C-alpha cells in the first residue's frame, strides 16, 4: 500500500493536502487577490499591495519573488 505524498505549500511552506496547485487553498486565494490588485494597479509597491489586499507583506514579497503574483 502506498502512502499519500504530502507536500508543502510553495508560499507559506505549510503541509497541504494533495492538489493540482502548488499552493494551499489560503495562499491560492491570497494570490488571486494580489493578482487582481496588480492588474488594476500595475505600478505599486509590495507594501501597498499588502495593505490594500490584507495579505501579509512577507507573503506578497514571496509571491513577487516566485513570479506567482504577476502571471
C-alpha positions as a printed Julia matrix, in Angstrom:
71×3 Matrix{Float64}:
  0.0    0.0     0.0
  1.4    3.4    -0.99
  1.28   6.35    1.37
 -0.22   9.61    0.16
  2.52  12.05   -0.63
  2.27  15.25    1.37
  3.9   18.38    0.08
  4.33  21.86    1.42
  2.73  24.99    0.05
  5.08  26.92   -2.19
  4.29  30.18   -0.38
  3.66  29.52    3.31
  5.59  26.23    3.47
  2.79  24.58    5.49
  1.91  20.95    4.7
 -1.05  20.78    2.34
 -3.41  18.1     1.04
 -2.82  16.61   -2.4
 -3.82  19.18   -5.02
 -3.08  20.09   -8.63
 -1.95  23.5    -7.33
  1.47  24.33   -5.87
 -0.12  26.44   -3.13
 -2.57  25.7    -0.35
 -6.17  26.97   -0.64
 -5.47  30.01    1.59
 -2.4   31.08   -0.41
 -4.2   30.39   -3.67
 -6.99  32.79   -2.63
 -4.41  35.35   -1.45
 -2.51  35.14   -4.72
 -5.74  35.74   -6.68
 -6.41  38.87   -4.59
 -2.87  40.08   -5.23
 -3.03  39.33   -8.98
 -6.32  41.2    -9.33
 -4.95  44.18   -7.41
 -1.75  44.32   -9.5
 -3.73  44.14  -12.77
 -5.75  47.2   -11.69
 -2.71  48.98  -10.15
  0.36  47.92  -12.15
  2.97  50.25  -10.64
  2.51  49.68   -6.94
  4.86  48.69   -4.12
  4.63  45.38   -2.28
  3.84  47.36    0.89
  0.82  48.99   -0.77
 -0.32  45.64   -2.21
 -0.12  44.12    1.26
 -2.05  46.97    2.87
 -4.8   47.05    0.23
 -5.29  43.27   -0.08
 -4.68  42.44    3.61
 -2.19  39.77    2.52
  0.9   39.75    4.77
  3.88  41.62    3.3
  6.2   38.61    3.56
  3.73  36.55    1.52
  3.34  39.31   -1.1
  7.13  39.59   -1.36
  7.43  35.82   -1.75
  4.76  35.85   -4.49
  6.68  38.51   -6.38
  9.96  36.64   -5.92
  8.42  33.4    -7.19
  6.63  35.19  -10.05
  3.25  33.98   -8.82
  1.56  37.32   -8.47
  2.33  38.74  -11.87
  1.43  35.87  -14.2
